[in-house]
Amino acid sequence: MQQLAAGHTTMMIVTHEMHLAAEVLEHVRFMDGSVIVAQGERSRILSTSAEERTGAFLRTHLSN
């Protein structure tokens, strides 16, 4: 997947692996209950999420 990303291949990835997302994705959409609750550039979404549930999920999954 990292090779595809490095080659600028467009991909849509559905994952709970936030470390993978932090490494290869440019844009992130975070869904809760089939609704997009946060979306934008990876650096903004993964570092500062205004939505409480999104922030809690990311703190839990990115701290490992």
C-alpha positions, 0 to 999 in steps of 0.5 A, a space after each residue: 500500500 505504501 508503494 501505491 501511495 508513493 506512486 500517487 495511485 488514488 486509493 480508498 481505504 477503510 481501516 481502523 489502523 490509524 498508524 497506517 492512515 497516518 503514514 499513507 493517506 493525504 485526506 481522511 474521512 472519519 465515520 460514526 454510525 455510517 455518517 461522516 463526522 470529520 473530514 479533511 487533510 490527514 495532518 488536521 484530522 489526526 492531530 486536532 479533531 473538534 468532534 469529541 468521539 473522533 478525538 477520543 478514538 484517535 487518542 486511543 488508537 494513535 497512542 499505541 
